[in-house]
Amino acid sequence: MFTTFHIIRDAVLVLLDAVPKNFSLTRLECEIFCLEGVKSVHHLNVWSISMDWHVMSVHLVIDHQADSDKVLKSVTSLAKNSFNIQHITCQIERTPGILESRSHNHIENGPDVTL
């Protein structure tokens, strides 16, 4: 009966698109942020399709001079090899060169709204 409880609990977590058991979103976010060229990580989501098939979607802001293909390969490799994520969707946005410092402050401090 105790084993049945674990199977049912795990099935419910998959059905609810919950973060996989024993998974650290904070660690994944930090490691992605540390990749060369990455300025910001947002809308990071990880969920399970089955008990051993994990999916990730993420939006990245990268430096305007960064190679987006290289960043994408780095994120994909990190997710697959270090976090056992089988499917990755990554949206890459660039910081404009002139507005780079303003964009960084905008991300840290929230939107700049004038009424």
Backbone as XML, in Angstrom:
<?xml version="1.0"?>
<chain id="A" units="angstrom">
  <residue number="1" name="MET">
    <atom name="N" x="0.826" y="-1.192" z="0.000"/>
    <atom name="CA" x="0.000" y="0.000" z="0.000"/>
    <atom name="C" x="0.873" y="1.261" z="0.000"/>
  </residue>
  <residue number="2" name="PHE">
    <atom name="N" x="1.998" y="1.230" z="0.745"/>
    <atom name="CA" x="2.889" y="2.379" z="0.825"/>
    <atom name="C" x="3.485" y="2.690" z="-0.555"/>
  </residue>
  <residue number="3" name="THR">
    <atom name="N" x="3.845" y="1.648" z="-1.319"/>
    <atom name="CA" x="4.377" y="1.827" z="-2.669"/>
    <atom name="C" x="3.325" y="2.430" z="-3.580"/>
  </residue>
  <residue number="4" name="THR">
    <atom name="N" x="2.082" y="2.005" z="-3.453"/>
    <atom name="CA" x="0.995" y="2.536" z="-4.267"/>
    <atom name="C" x="0.835" y="4.035" z="-4.033"/>
  </residue>
  <residue number="5" name="PHE">
    <atom name="N" x="0.962" y="4.470" z="-2.791"/>
    <atom name="CA" x="0.863" y="5.893" z="-2.470"/>
    <atom name="C" x="1.907" y="6.691" z="-3.242"/>
  </residue>
  <residue number="6" name="HIS">
    <atom name="N" x="3.156" y="6.228" z="-3.276"/>
    <atom name="CA" x="4.232" y="6.931" z="-3.978"/>
    <atom name="C" x="3.965" y="6.986" z="-5.483"/>
  </residue>
  <residue number="7" name="ILE">
    <atom name="N" x="3.470" y="5.908" z="-6.053"/>
    <atom name="CA" x="3.167" y="5.880" z="-7.481"/>
    <atom name="C" x="2.057" y="6.883" z="-7.800"/>
  </residue>
  <residue number="8" name="ILE">
    <atom name="N" x="1.007" y="6.885" z="-6.990"/>
    <atom name="CA" x="-0.101" y="7.820" z="-7.210"/>
    <atom name="C" x="0.368" y="9.263" z="-7.023"/>
  </residue>
  <residue number="9" name="ARG">
    <atom name="N" x="1.156" y="9.534" z="-5.986"/>
    <atom name="CA" x="1.678" y="10.882" z="-5.747"/>
    <atom name="C" x="2.519" y="11.359" z="-6.923"/>
  </residue>
  <residue number="10" name="ASP">
    <atom name="N" x="3.412" y="10.492" z="-7.417"/>
    <atom name="CA" x="4.256" y="10.865" z="-8.545"/>
    <atom name="C" x="3.424" y="11.107" z="-9.807"/>
  </residue>
  <residue number="11" name="ALA">
    <atom name="N" x="2.403" y="10.299" z="-10.021"/>
    <atom name="CA" x="1.524" y="10.481" z="-11.181"/>
    <atom name="C" x="0.777" y="11.809" z="-11.097"/>
  </residue>
  <residue number="12" name="VAL">
    <atom name="N" x="0.300" y="12.161" z="-9.921"/>
    <atom name="CA" x="-0.403" y="13.435" z="-9.740"/>
    <atom name="C" x="0.546" y="14.604" z="-10.006"/>
  </residue>
  <residue number="13" name="LEU">
    <atom name="N" x="1.780" y="14.520" z="-9.542"/>
    <atom name="CA" x="2.754" y="15.586" z="-9.794"/>
    <atom name="C" x="3.015" y="15.772" z="-11.282"/>
  </residue>
  <residue number="14" name="VAL">
    <atom name="N" x="3.078" y="14.674" z="-12.028"/>
    <atom name="CA" x="3.254" y="14.764" z="-13.478"/>
    <atom name="C" x="2.027" y="15.418" z="-14.109"/>
  </residue>
  <residue number="15" name="LEU">
    <atom name="N" x="0.838" y="15.007" z="-13.697"/>
    <atom name="CA" x="-0.396" y="15.571" z="-14.247"/>
    <atom name="C" x="-0.531" y="17.061" z="-13.937"/>
  </residue>
  <residue number="16" name="LEU">
    <atom name="N" x="0.009" y="17.503" z="-12.820"/>
    <atom name="CA" x="-0.055" y="18.913" z="-12.445"/>
    <atom name="C" x="1.080" y="19.742" z="-13.046"/>
  </residue>
  <residue number="17" name="ASP">
    <atom name="N" x="1.915" y="19.122" z="-13.863"/>
    <atom name="CA" x="3.083" y="19.799" z="-14.448"/>
    <atom name="C" x="3.971" y="20.407" z="-13.362"/>
  </residue>
  <residue number="18" name="ALA">
    <atom name="N" x="4.151" y="19.692" z="-12.286"/>
    <atom name="CA" x="4.960" y="20.173" z="-11.165"/>
    <atom name="C" x="6.450" y="20.090" z="-11.496"/>
  </residue>
  <residue number="19" name="VAL">
    <atom name="N" x="7.230" y="20.886" z="-10.783"/>
    <atom name="CA" x="8.687" y="20.799" z="-10.903"/>
    <atom name="C" x="9.096" y="19.401" z="-10.465"/>
  </residue>
  <residue number="20" name="PRO">
    <atom name="N" x="9.998" y="18.749" z="-11.213"/>
    <atom name="CA" x="10.417" y="17.391" z="-10.835"/>
    <atom name="C" x="10.930" y="17.320" z="-9.399"/>
  </residue>
  <residue number="21" name="LYS">
    <atom name="N" x="10.681" y="16.180" z="-8.789"/>
    <atom name="CA" x="11.118" y="15.934" z="-7.419"/>
    <atom name="C" x="12.641" y="16.064" z="-7.321"/>
  </residue>
  <residue number="22" name="ASN">
    <atom name="N" x="13.122" y="16.658" z="-6.243"/>
    <atom name="CA" x="14.559" y="16.850" z="-5.985"/>
    <atom name="C" x="15.235" y="17.719" z="-7.044"/>
  </residue>
  <residue number="23" name="PHE">
    <atom name="N" x="14.512" y="18.677" z="-7.594"/>
    <atom name="CA" x="15.046" y="19.551" z="-8.635"/>
    <atom name="C" x="15.163" y="20.960" z="-8.083"/>
  </residue>
  <residue number="24" name="SER">
    <atom name="N" x="16.296" y="21.628" z="-8.334"/>
    <atom name="CA" x="16.517" y="22.982" z="-7.845"/>
    <atom name="C" x="16.453" y="23.981" z="-8.999"/>
  </residue>
  <residue number="25" name="LEU">
    <atom name="N" x="15.323" y="24.700" z="-9.101"/>
    <atom name="CA" x="15.208" y="25.761" z="-10.106"/>
    <atom name="C" x="16.222" y="26.865" z="-9.845"/>
  </residue>
  <residue number="26" name="THR">
    <atom name="N" x="16.479" y="27.155" z="-8.590"/>
    <atom name="CA" x="17.432" y="28.204" z="-8.241"/>
    <atom name="C" x="18.827" y="27.862" z="-8.743"/>
  </residue>
  <residue number="27" name="ARG">
    <atom name="N" x="19.238" y="26.628" z="-8.551"/>
    <atom name="CA" x="20.570" y="26.205" z="-9.024"/>
    <atom name="C" x="20.654" y="26.276" z="-10.547"/>
  </residue>
  <residue number="28" name="LEU">
    <atom name="N" x="19.604" y="25.808" z="-11.235"/>
    <atom name="CA" x="19.584" y="25.868" z="-12.695"/>
    <atom name="C" x="19.651" y="27.313" z="-13.165"/>
  </residue>
  <residue number="29" name="GLU">
    <atom name="N" x="18.857" y="28.185" z="-12.564"/>
    <atom name="CA" x="18.860" y="29.599" z="-12.952"/>
    <atom name="C" x="20.247" y="30.215" z="-12.757"/>
  </residue>
  <residue number="30" name="CYS">
    <atom name="N" x="20.877" y="29.931" z="-11.627"/>
    <atom name="CA" x="22.215" y="30.466" z="-11.354"/>
    <atom name="C" x="23.245" y="29.968" z="-12.364"/>
  </residue>
  <residue number="31" name="GLU">
    <atom name="N" x="23.175" y="28.698" z="-12.701"/>
    <atom name="CA" x="24.148" y="28.145" z="-13.649"/>
    <atom name="C" x="23.930" y="28.690" z="-15.056"/>
  </residue>
  <residue number="32" name="ILE">
    <atom name="N" x="22.685" y="28.898" z="-15.454"/>
    <atom name="CA" x="22.423" y="29.506" z="-16.768"/>
    <atom name="C" x="22.932" y="30.946" z="-16.771"/>
  </residue>
  <residue number="33" name="PHE">
    <atom name="N" x="22.658" y="31.681" z="-15.689"/>
    <atom name="CA" x="23.079" y="33.078" z="-15.584"/>
    <atom name="C" x="24.599" y="33.215" z="-15.685"/>
  </residue>
  <residue number="34" name="CYS">
    <atom name="N" x="25.329" y="32.218" z="-15.209"/>
    <atom name="CA" x="26.796" y="32.266" z="-15.221"/>
    <atom name="C" x="27.401" y="31.963" z="-16.593"/>
  </residue>
  <residue number="35" name="LEU">
    <atom name="N" x="26.582" y="31.519" z="-17.545"/>
    <atom name="CA" x="27.105" y="31.231" z="-18.876"/>
    <atom name="C" x="27.534" y="32.520" z="-19.567"/>
  </residue>
  <residue number="36" name="GLU">
    <atom name="N" x="28.577" y="32.420" z="-20.372"/>
    <atom name="CA" x="29.115" y="33.585" z="-21.069"/>
    <atom name="C" x="28.054" y="34.217" z="-21.974"/>
  </residue>
  <residue number="37" name="GLY">
    <atom name="N" x="27.891" y="35.526" z="-21.835"/>
    <atom name="CA" x="26.972" y="36.279" z="-22.677"/>
    <atom name="C" x="25.578" y="36.460" z="-22.102"/>
  </residue>
  <residue number="38" name="VAL">
    <atom name="N" x="25.216" y="35.697" z="-21.068"/>
    <atom name="CA" x="23.873" y="35.784" z="-20.494"/>
    <atom name="C" x="23.817" y="36.959" z="-19.517"/>
  </residue>
  <residue number="39" name="LYS">
    <atom name="N" x="22.846" y="37.850" z="-19.739"/>
    <atom name="CA" x="22.649" y="39.022" z="-18.881"/>
    <atom name="C" x="21.494" y="38.837" z="-17.902"/>
  </residue>
  <residue number="40" name="SER">
    <atom name="N" x="20.479" y="38.046" z="-18.305"/>
    <atom name="CA" x="19.303" y="37.868" z="-17.469"/>
    <atom name="C" x="18.611" y="36.566" z="-17.823"/>
  </residue>
  <residue number="41" name="VAL">
    <atom name="N" x="18.021" y="35.945" z="-16.810"/>
    <atom name="CA" x="17.233" y="34.723" z="-16.976"/>
    <atom name="C" x="15.847" y="35.008" z="-16.403"/>
  </residue>
  <residue number="42" name="HIS">
    <atom name="N" x="14.812" y="34.773" z="-17.209"/>
    <atom name="CA" x="13.463" y="34.951" z="-16.698"/>
    <atom name="C" x="12.508" y="33.958" z="-17.346"/>
  </residue>
  <residue number="43" name="HIS">
    <atom name="N" x="11.333" y="33.845" z="-16.783"/>
    <atom name="CA" x="10.321" y="32.878" z="-17.252"/>
    <atom name="C" x="10.901" y="31.468" z="-17.360"/>
  </residue>
  <residue number="44" name="LEU">
    <atom name="N" x="11.649" y="31.067" z="-16.340"/>
    <atom name="CA" x="12.226" y="29.729" z="-16.288"/>
    <atom name="C" x="11.186" y="28.765" z="-15.719"/>
  </residue>
  <residue number="45" name="ASN">
    <atom name="N" x="10.849" y="27.764" z="-16.494"/>
    <atom name="CA" x="9.890" y="26.742" z="-16.075"/>
    <atom name="C" x="10.445" y="25.366" z="-16.390"/>
  </residue>
  <residue number="46" name="VAL">
    <atom name="N" x="10.318" y="24.456" z="-15.437"/>
    <atom name="CA" x="10.711" y="23.058" z="-15.639"/>
    <atom name="C" x="9.567" y="22.203" z="-15.128"/>
  </residue>
  <residue number="47" name="TRP">
    <atom name="N" x="9.173" y="21.210" z="-15.907"/>
    <atom name="CA" x="8.107" y="20.305" z="-15.486"/>
    <atom name="C" x="8.360" y="18.935" z="-16.081"/>
  </residue>
  <residue number="48" name="SER">
    <atom name="N" x="7.595" y="17.964" z="-15.626"/>
    <atom name="CA" x="7.761" y="16.575" z="-16.075"/>
    <atom name="C" x="6.622" y="16.184" z="-17.006"/>
  </residue>
  <residue number="49" name="ILE">
    <atom name="N" x="6.978" y="15.525" z="-18.085"/>
    <atom name="CA" x="6.003" y="14.923" z="-18.981"/>
    <atom name="C" x="5.718" y="13.491" z="-18.513"/>
  </residue>
  <residue number="50" name="SER">
    <atom name="N" x="6.751" y="12.860" z="-17.973"/>
    <atom name="CA" x="6.638" y="11.539" z="-17.345"/>
    <atom name="C" x="7.663" y="11.523" z="-16.216"/>
  </residue>
  <residue number="51" name="MET">
    <atom name="N" x="7.789" y="10.409" z="-15.541"/>
    <atom name="CA" x="8.699" y="10.347" z="-14.405"/>
    <atom name="C" x="10.167" y="10.579" z="-14.791"/>
  </residue>
  <residue number="52" name="ASP">
    <atom name="N" x="10.527" y="10.293" z="-16.022"/>
    <atom name="CA" x="11.923" y="10.463" z="-16.423"/>
    <atom name="C" x="12.085" y="11.332" z="-17.670"/>
  </residue>
  <residue number="53" name="TRP">
    <atom name="N" x="11.066" y="12.123" z="-18.024"/>
    <atom name="CA" x="11.147" y="13.016" z="-19.184"/>
    <atom name="C" x="10.806" y="14.420" z="-18.714"/>
  </residue>
  <residue number="54" name="HIS">
    <atom name="N" x="11.836" y="15.281" z="-18.613"/>
    <atom name="CA" x="11.669" y="16.636" z="-18.097"/>
    <atom name="C" x="11.804" y="17.652" z="-19.229"/>
  </residue>
  <residue number="55" name="VAL">
    <atom name="N" x="11.068" y="18.741" z="-19.094"/>
    <atom name="CA" x="10.990" y="19.779" z="-20.112"/>
    <atom name="C" x="11.314" y="21.119" z="-19.472"/>
  </residue>
  <residue number="56" name="MET">
    <atom name="N" x="11.985" y="22.004" z="-20.236"/>
    <atom name="CA" x="12.323" y="23.327" z="-19.738"/>
    <atom name="C" x="11.989" y="24.370" z="-20.788"/>
  </residue>
  <residue number="57" name="SER">
    <atom name="N" x="11.441" y="25.489" z="-20.334"/>
    <atom name="CA" x="11.342" y="26.665" z="-21.197"/>
    <atom name="C" x="11.948" y="27.825" z="-20.427"/>
  </residue>
  <residue number="58" name="VAL">
    <atom name="N" x="12.631" y="28.706" z="-21.150"/>
    <atom name="CA" x="13.327" y="29.821" z="-20.512"/>
    <atom name="C" x="13.471" y="30.962" z="-21.508"/>
  </residue>
  <residue number="59" name="HIS">
    <atom name="N" x="13.464" y="32.177" z="-20.985"/>
    <atom name="CA" x="13.763" y="33.365" z="-21.770"/>
    <atom name="C" x="15.093" y="33.912" z="-21.253"/>
  </residue>
  <residue number="60" name="LEU">
    <atom name="N" x="15.976" y="34.245" z="-22.173"/>
    <atom name="CA" x="17.276" y="34.796" z="-21.812"/>
    <atom name="C" x="17.471" y="36.144" z="-22.467"/>
  </residue>
  <residue number="61" name="VAL">
    <atom name="N" x="18.074" y="37.064" z="-21.748"/>
    <atom name="CA" x="18.563" y="38.303" z="-22.341"/>
    <atom name="C" x="20.072" y="38.127" z="-22.427"/>
  </residue>
  <residue number="62" name="ILE">
    <atom name="N" x="20.599" y="38.285" z="-23.638"/>
    <atom name="CA" x="22.042" y="38.119" z="-23.829"/>
    <atom name="C" x="22.650" y="39.442" z="-24.265"/>
  </residue>
  <residue number="63" name="ASP">
    <atom name="N" x="23.944" y="39.539" z="-24.062"/>
    <atom name="CA" x="24.707" y="40.707" z="-24.483"/>
    <atom name="C" x="24.559" y="40.896" z="-25.984"/>
  </residue>
  <residue number="64" name="HIS">
    <atom name="N" x="24.516" y="42.144" z="-26.428"/>
    <atom name="CA" x="24.322" y="42.409" z="-27.856"/>
    <atom name="C" x="25.458" y="41.864" z="-28.718"/>
  </residue>
  <residue number="65" name="GLN">
    <atom name="N" x="26.612" y="41.606" z="-28.143"/>
    <atom name="CA" x="27.743" y="41.077" z="-28.911"/>
    <atom name="C" x="27.892" y="39.557" z="-28.782"/>
  </residue>
  <residue number="66" name="ALA">
    <atom name="N" x="27.075" y="38.936" z="-27.957"/>
    <atom name="CA" x="27.199" y="37.492" z="-27.727"/>
    <atom name="C" x="26.730" y="36.710" z="-28.944"/>
  </residue>
  <residue number="67" name="ASP">
    <atom name="N" x="27.315" y="35.552" z="-29.140"/>
    <atom name="CA" x="26.928" y="34.631" z="-30.212"/>
    <atom name="C" x="25.725" y="33.820" z="-29.725"/>
  </residue>
  <residue number="68" name="SER">
    <atom name="N" x="24.545" y="34.091" z="-30.282"/>
    <atom name="CA" x="23.317" y="33.444" z="-29.797"/>
    <atom name="C" x="23.348" y="31.932" z="-30.000"/>
  </residue>
  <residue number="69" name="ASP">
    <atom name="N" x="23.964" y="31.465" z="-31.077"/>
    <atom name="CA" x="24.065" y="30.017" z="-31.291"/>
    <atom name="C" x="24.919" y="29.363" z="-30.209"/>
  </residue>
  <residue number="70" name="LYS">
    <atom name="N" x="26.004" y="30.023" z="-29.838"/>
    <atom name="CA" x="26.884" y="29.495" z="-28.791"/>
    <atom name="C" x="26.153" y="29.473" z="-27.444"/>
  </residue>
  <residue number="71" name="VAL">
    <atom name="N" x="25.414" y="30.534" z="-27.135"/>
    <atom name="CA" x="24.651" y="30.581" z="-25.882"/>
    <atom name="C" x="23.609" y="29.474" z="-25.874"/>
  </residue>
  <residue number="72" name="LEU">
    <atom name="N" x="22.890" y="29.304" z="-26.974"/>
    <atom name="CA" x="21.873" y="28.263" z="-27.073"/>
    <atom name="C" x="22.478" y="26.871" z="-26.878"/>
  </residue>
  <residue number="73" name="LYS">
    <atom name="N" x="23.621" y="26.614" z="-27.502"/>
    <atom name="CA" x="24.291" y="25.317" z="-27.327"/>
    <atom name="C" x="24.735" y="25.114" z="-25.879"/>
  </residue>
  <residue number="74" name="SER">
    <atom name="N" x="25.223" y="26.174" z="-25.249"/>
    <atom name="CA" x="25.663" y="26.075" z="-23.850"/>
    <atom name="C" x="24.496" y="25.776" z="-22.917"/>
  </residue>
  <residue number="75" name="VAL">
    <atom name="N" x="23.367" y="26.473" z="-23.123"/>
    <atom name="CA" x="22.188" y="26.250" z="-22.283"/>
    <atom name="C" x="21.666" y="24.837" z="-22.483"/>
  </residue>
  <residue number="76" name="THR">
    <atom name="N" x="21.589" y="24.404" z="-23.731"/>
    <atom name="CA" x="21.092" y="23.058" z="-24.043"/>
    <atom name="C" x="21.977" y="21.992" z="-23.420"/>
  </residue>
  <residue number="77" name="SER">
    <atom name="N" x="23.278" y="22.146" z="-23.563"/>
    <atom name="CA" x="24.222" y="21.181" z="-23.006"/>
    <atom name="C" x="24.123" y="21.140" z="-21.478"/>
  </residue>
  <residue number="78" name="LEU">
    <atom name="N" x="24.062" y="22.306" z="-20.851"/>
    <atom name="CA" x="23.936" y="22.380" z="-19.394"/>
    <atom name="C" x="22.665" y="21.680" z="-18.924"/>
  </residue>
  <residue number="79" name="ALA">
    <atom name="N" x="21.551" y="21.996" z="-19.548"/>
    <atom name="CA" x="20.263" y="21.420" z="-19.130"/>
    <atom name="C" x="20.238" y="19.904" z="-19.310"/>
  </residue>
  <residue number="80" name="LYS">
    <atom name="N" x="20.736" y="19.435" z="-20.445"/>
    <atom name="CA" x="20.695" y="17.989" z="-20.723"/>
    <atom name="C" x="21.695" y="17.219" z="-19.867"/>
  </residue>
  <residue number="81" name="ASN">
    <atom name="N" x="22.913" y="17.707" z="-19.787"/>
    <atom name="CA" x="23.970" y="16.941" z="-19.117"/>
    <atom name="C" x="23.980" y="17.098" z="-17.601"/>
  </residue>
  <residue number="82" name="SER">
    <atom name="N" x="23.652" y="18.270" z="-17.086"/>
    <atom name="CA" x="23.735" y="18.494" z="-15.646"/>
    <atom name="C" x="22.398" y="18.368" z="-14.922"/>
  </residue>
  <residue number="83" name="PHE">
    <atom name="N" x="21.284" y="18.509" z="-15.674"/>
    <atom name="CA" x="19.976" y="18.521" z="-15.024"/>
    <atom name="C" x="19.006" y="17.485" z="-15.592"/>
  </residue>
  <residue number="84" name="ASN">
    <atom name="N" x="19.475" y="16.653" z="-16.520"/>
    <atom name="CA" x="18.664" y="15.571" z="-17.084"/>
    <atom name="C" x="17.349" y="16.079" z="-17.695"/>
  </residue>
  <residue number="85" name="ILE">
    <atom name="N" x="17.428" y="17.195" z="-18.407"/>
    <atom name="CA" x="16.257" y="17.763" z="-19.092"/>
    <atom name="C" x="16.348" y="17.350" z="-20.560"/>
  </residue>
  <residue number="86" name="GLN">
    <atom name="N" x="15.282" y="16.715" z="-21.041"/>
    <atom name="CA" x="15.322" y="16.155" z="-22.386"/>
    <atom name="C" x="14.851" y="17.108" z="-23.471"/>
  </residue>
  <residue number="87" name="HIS">
    <atom name="N" x="14.000" y="18.063" z="-23.143"/>
    <atom name="CA" x="13.482" y="18.984" z="-24.160"/>
    <atom name="C" x="13.617" y="20.414" z="-23.649"/>
  </residue>
  <residue number="88" name="ILE">
    <atom name="N" x="14.234" y="21.282" z="-24.461"/>
    <atom name="CA" x="14.498" y="22.658" z="-24.053"/>
    <atom name="C" x="13.935" y="23.610" z="-25.097"/>
  </residue>
  <residue number="89" name="THR">
    <atom name="N" x="13.170" y="24.595" z="-24.626"/>
    <atom name="CA" x="12.736" y="25.703" z="-25.469"/>
    <atom name="C" x="13.349" y="26.960" z="-24.872"/>
  </residue>
  <residue number="90" name="CYS">
    <atom name="N" x="14.123" y="27.668" z="-25.684"/>
    <atom name="CA" x="14.859" y="28.828" z="-25.198"/>
    <atom name="C" x="14.594" y="30.013" z="-26.110"/>
  </residue>
  <residue number="91" name="GLN">
    <atom name="N" x="14.038" y="31.074" z="-25.553"/>
    <atom name="CA" x="13.831" y="32.307" z="-26.307"/>
    <atom name="C" x="14.946" y="33.259" z="-25.937"/>
  </residue>
  <residue number="92" name="ILE">
    <atom name="N" x="15.649" y="33.744" z="-26.942"/>
    <atom name="CA" x="16.787" y="34.627" z="-26.707"/>
    <atom name="C" x="16.436" y="36.039" z="-27.149"/>
  </residue>
  <residue number="93" name="GLU">
    <atom name="N" x="16.692" y="36.990" z="-26.259"/>
    <atom name="CA" x="16.499" y="38.405" z="-26.546"/>
    <atom name="C" x="17.860" y="39.069" z="-26.399"/>
  </residue>
  <residue number="94" name="ARG">
    <atom name="N" x="18.083" y="40.110" z="-27.161"/>
    <atom name="CA" x="19.358" y="40.830" z="-27.074"/>
    <atom name="C" x="19.172" y="42.171" z="-26.386"/>
  </residue>
  <residue number="95" name="THR">
    <atom name="N" x="20.217" y="42.581" z="-25.651"/>
    <atom name="CA" x="20.213" y="43.937" z="-25.118"/>
    <atom name="C" x="20.711" y="44.852" z="-26.221"/>
  </residue>
  <residue number="96" name="PRO">
    <atom name="N" x="20.050" y="45.978" z="-26.427"/>
    <atom name="CA" x="20.595" y="46.937" z="-27.388"/>
    <atom name="C" x="21.911" y="47.489" z="-26.866"/>
  </residue>
  <residue number="97" name="GLY">
    <atom name="N" x="22.904" y="47.651" z="-27.728"/>
    <atom name="CA" x="24.229" y="48.093" z="-27.302"/>
    <atom name="C" x="24.229" y="49.403" z="-26.551"/>
  </residue>
  <residue number="98" name="ILE">
    <atom name="N" x="23.517" y="50.416" z="-27.022"/>
    <atom name="CA" x="23.518" y="51.729" z="-26.391"/>
    <atom name="C" x="22.732" y="51.713" z="-25.090"/>
  </residue>
  <residue number="99" name="LEU">
    <atom name="N" x="21.662" y="50.927" z="-25.037"/>
    <atom name="CA" x="20.786" y="50.922" z="-23.872"/>
    <atom name="C" x="21.119" y="49.810" z="-22.889"/>
  </residue>
  <residue number="100" name="GLU">
    <atom name="N" x="22.253" y="49.159" z="-23.070"/>
    <atom name="CA" x="22.574" y="47.988" z="-22.254"/>
    <atom name="C" x="22.529" y="48.277" z="-20.762"/>
  </residue>
  <residue number="101" name="SER">
    <atom name="N" x="23.162" y="49.354" z="-20.290"/>
    <atom name="CA" x="23.163" y="49.620" z="-18.852"/>
    <atom name="C" x="21.773" y="49.987" z="-18.358"/>
  </residue>
  <residue number="102" name="ARG">
    <atom name="N" x="21.001" y="50.704" z="-19.156"/>
    <atom name="CA" x="19.632" y="51.043" z="-18.757"/>
    <atom name="C" x="18.775" y="49.779" z="-18.690"/>
  </residue>
  <residue number="103" name="SER">
    <atom name="N" x="18.923" y="48.890" z="-19.654"/>
    <atom name="CA" x="18.151" y="47.654" z="-19.654"/>
    <atom name="C" x="18.471" y="46.838" z="-18.417"/>
  </residue>
  <residue number="104" name="HIS">
    <atom name="N" x="19.733" y="46.797" z="-18.039"/>
    <atom name="CA" x="20.129" y="46.027" z="-16.863"/>
    <atom name="C" x="19.447" y="46.591" z="-15.616"/>
  </residue>
  <residue number="105" name="ASN">
    <atom name="N" x="19.436" y="47.908" z="-15.469"/>
    <atom name="CA" x="18.757" y="48.523" z="-14.328"/>
    <atom name="C" x="17.256" y="48.272" z="-14.395"/>
  </residue>
  <residue number="106" name="HIS">
    <atom name="N" x="16.702" y="48.313" z="-15.577"/>
    <atom name="CA" x="15.280" y="48.058" z="-15.753"/>
    <atom name="C" x="14.924" y="46.663" z="-15.253"/>
  </residue>
  <residue number="107" name="ILE">
    <atom name="N" x="15.755" y="45.692" z="-15.559"/>
    <atom name="CA" x="15.498" y="44.318" z="-15.140"/>
    <atom name="C" x="15.623" y="44.198" z="-13.623"/>
  </residue>
  <residue number="108" name="GLU">
    <atom name="N" x="16.623" y="44.826" z="-13.040"/>
    <atom name="CA" x="16.830" y="44.713" z="-11.596"/>
    <atom name="C" x="15.788" y="45.481" z="-10.792"/>
  </residue>
  <residue number="109" name="ASN">
    <atom name="N" x="15.427" y="46.680" z="-11.247"/>
    <atom name="CA" x="14.589" y="47.561" z="-10.441"/>
    <atom name="C" x="13.140" y="47.622" z="-10.882"/>
  </residue>
  <residue number="110" name="GLY">
    <atom name="N" x="12.752" y="46.896" z="-11.879"/>
    <atom name="CA" x="11.370" y="46.927" z="-12.354"/>
    <atom name="C" x="11.200" y="47.946" z="-13.462"/>
  </residue>
  <residue number="111" name="PRO">
    <atom name="N" x="10.017" y="48.012" z="-14.021"/>
    <atom name="CA" x="9.784" y="48.904" z="-15.164"/>
    <atom name="C" x="9.876" y="50.375" z="-14.774"/>
  </residue>
  <residue number="112" name="ASP">
    <atom name="N" x="10.312" y="51.169" z="-15.733"/>
    <atom name="CA" x="10.410" y="52.611" z="-15.567"/>
    <atom name="C" x="9.118" y="53.199" z="-16.127"/>
  </residue>
  <residue number="113" name="VAL">
    <atom name="N" x="8.159" y="53.491" z="-15.247"/>
    <atom name="CA" x="6.845" y="53.959" z="-15.680"/>
    <atom name="C" x="6.664" y="55.405" z="-15.265"/>
  </residue>
  <residue number="114" name="THR">
    <atom name="N" x="6.264" y="56.234" z="-16.226"/>
    <atom name="CA" x="5.957" y="57.635" z="-15.952"/>
    <atom name="C" x="4.492" y="57.859" z="-16.248"/>
  </residue>
  <residue number="115" name="LEU">
    <atom name="N" x="3.752" y="58.392" z="-15.286"/>
    <atom name="CA" x="2.329" y="58.656" z="-15.481"/>
    <atom name="C" x="2.079" y="60.117" z="-15.691"/>
  </residue>
</chain>
